Amino acid sequence: MAPQSSFQGSRSSTKSRGRKKTCFCGERPVLRTSSTAENLGRRLWGCVNYHMSLLFSIFCFKIALGVDIGEECDYFAWAEPGGQDPQIQRLKNKASELKQELQKAKRKFALALAVGILGWTMAGLLLYDRLN
């Protein structure tokens, strides 16, 4: 069984996003998505040879075909627009959703409290009326 890489990748234009056109080994970087626990879903630019040693089966396949394999290149750059981490944005969105849920819960509680007070008041009046 081949080792699993912790990144998913796709080719994308680096010129339009203002990124480096080539990495340390001269290849065009590819846009990847991290699947590590620390950076889940975070996008990054990396070399096509990034962590080549993890992709042993691909390495063996290329050797069998006689394809020239570049050395492992550790070019890496985060690809967030404006430097904002998507995890931070997700957490901000979650906080906003939780605040809205809290407001709904407060309104429901206030309504239930008002209905409860009204119910006990009515029950007290009915009991008072029966006793007198």
RODO-2510 file (C-alpha; in nm, 4 decimals, decimal comma):
residues 132
     n   res          X          Y          Z
     1     m     0,0000     0,0000     0,0000
     2     a     0,1368     0,3417    -0,0951
     3     p     0,1826     0,6134     0,1651
     4     q    -0,0851     0,8804     0,1635
     5     s    -0,0020     1,2445     0,1047
     6     s    -0,1649     1,5019     0,3277
     7     f    -0,2356     1,7396     0,0392
     8     q    -0,4756     1,7538    -0,2518
     9     g    -0,3546     1,9486    -0,5514
    10     s    -0,4629     2,1080    -0,8734
    11     r    -0,2918     2,3176    -1,1369
    12     s    -0,3931     2,6795    -1,1394
    13     s    -0,2609     3,0020    -1,2819
    14     t    -0,0137     3,1535    -1,0411
    15     k     0,0348     3,4709    -1,2429
    16     s    -0,3190     3,5990    -1,1842
    17     r    -0,2855     3,5628    -0,8083
    18     g     0,0513     3,7362    -0,7875
    19     r     0,2373     3,4238    -0,6778
    20     k     0,5842     3,3151    -0,7725
    21     k     0,5916     3,1721    -1,1265
    22     t     0,8448     2,9019    -1,0454
    23     c     0,9550     2,7246    -0,7318
    24     f     1,3075     2,6372    -0,6175
    25     c     1,3490     2,3586    -0,8743
    26     g     1,2090     2,5620    -1,1660
    27     e     0,8627     2,3984    -1,1799
    28     r     0,5365     2,5928    -1,1649
    29     p     0,3782     2,5670    -0,8199
    30     v     0,0385     2,3981    -0,7913
    31     l    -0,2454     2,5055    -0,5650
    32     r    -0,3071     2,2448    -0,2969
    33     t    -0,5443     2,2018    -0,0052
    34     s    -0,4025     2,0860     0,3248
    35     s    -0,5692     1,7918     0,4968
    36     t    -0,3558     1,7940     0,8107
    37     a    -0,5332     1,8389     1,1442
    38     e    -0,3505     2,1657     1,2162
    39     n    -0,4334     2,3296     0,8810
    40     l    -0,7403     2,1450     0,7570
    41     g    -0,8783     2,3070     0,4412
    42     r    -0,6080     2,5730     0,4258
    43     r    -0,4834     2,6383     0,0708
    44     l    -0,1177     2,6571    -0,0228
    45     w     0,1138     2,6802    -0,3207
    46     g     0,3609     2,3935    -0,3464
    47     c     0,5981     2,2377    -0,5948
    48     v     0,4859     1,9369    -0,7975
    49     n     0,7857     1,7636    -0,6381
    50     y     0,6819     1,8664    -0,2840
    51     h     0,7291     1,5671    -0,0534
    52     m     0,7964     1,3399    -0,3520
    53     s     0,9397     1,0846    -0,1086
    54     l     0,5891     1,0317     0,0339
    55     l     0,4587     0,9324    -0,3070
    56     f     0,6693     0,6192    -0,3382
    57     s     0,4413     0,4412    -0,5850
    58     i     0,4447     0,7366    -0,8258
    59     f     0,8207     0,7588    -0,7859
    60     c     0,8631     0,3898    -0,8762
    61     f     0,6238     0,4235    -1,1696
    62     k     0,8179     0,7189    -1,3126
    63     i     1,1479     0,5345    -1,2709
    64     a     1,0017     0,2327    -1,4535
    65     l     0,8982     0,4611    -1,7406
    66     g     1,2386     0,6256    -1,7460
    67     v     1,0967     0,9680    -1,6660
    68     d     1,3491     1,2131    -1,5233
    69     i     1,2515     1,2950    -1,1660
    70     g     1,3597     1,6214    -1,0109
    71     e     1,4899     1,6291    -0,6582
    72     e     1,2438     1,6869    -0,3778
    73     c     1,1635     2,0564    -0,3544
    74     d     1,0260     2,2116    -0,0374
    75     y     0,8743     2,5228    -0,1991
    76     f     0,5712     2,6216     0,0012
    77     a     0,3573     2,9366     0,0440
    78     w     0,0125     2,9873     0,1971
    79     a    -0,2452     3,1021    -0,0592
    80     e    -0,4983     3,2922     0,1512
    81     p    -0,6306     3,6165     0,0029
    82     g    -0,5117     3,9104     0,2103
    83     g    -0,3291     3,6755     0,4453
    84     q    -0,6504     3,5630     0,6183
    85     d    -0,6522     3,2066     0,7381
    86     p    -0,9729     3,0284     0,6235
    87     q    -0,9940     2,8545     0,9607
    88     i    -1,0152     3,1950     1,1303
    89     q    -1,2926     3,2979     0,8897
    90     r    -1,4801     2,9719     0,9582
    91     l    -1,4504     3,0340     1,3330
    92     k    -1,5763     3,3912     1,2930
    93     n    -1,8743     3,2625     1,0934
    94     k    -1,9413     2,9972     1,3580
    95     a    -1,9253     3,2594     1,6357
    96     s    -2,1757     3,4743     1,4458
    97     e    -2,4100     3,1763     1,4000
    98     l    -2,3837     3,0902     1,7704
    99     k    -2,4647     3,4507     1,8675
   100     q    -2,7777     3,4365     1,6500
   101     e    -2,8796     3,1058     1,8090
   102     l    -2,8240     3,2566     2,1551
   103     q    -3,0504     3,5521     2,0693
   104     k    -3,3219     3,3115     1,9487
   105     a    -3,2912     3,1081     2,2687
   106     k    -3,3174     3,4254     2,4813
   107     r    -3,6347     3,5315     2,2970
   108     k    -3,7882     3,1849     2,3392
   109     f    -3,6998     3,1848     2,7090
   110     a    -3,8548     3,5309     2,7588
   111     l    -4,1719     3,4166     2,5821
   112     a    -4,1897     3,0959     2,7873
   113     l    -4,1347     3,2946     3,1079
   114     a    -4,4124     3,5397     3,0159
   115     v    -4,6527     3,2546     2,9344
   116     g    -4,5591     3,0819     3,2612
   117     i    -4,6151     3,3951     3,4693
   118     l    -4,9454     3,4605     3,2932
   119     g    -5,0520     3,0989     3,3507
   120     w    -4,9671     3,1070     3,7219
   121     t    -5,1421     3,4437     3,7587
   122     m    -5,4560     3,3064     3,5923
   123     a    -5,4421     2,9934     3,8075
   124     g    -5,4053     3,2096     4,1206
   125     l    -5,7015     3,4268     4,0200
   126     l    -5,9181     3,1217     3,9486
   127     l    -5,8233     2,9661     4,2810
   128     y    -5,8937     3,2923     4,4635
   129     d    -6,2322     3,3212     4,2882
   130     r    -6,3297     2,9645     4,3899
   131     l    -6,2289     3,0161     4,7496
   132     n    -6,4310     3,3366     4,7851
***
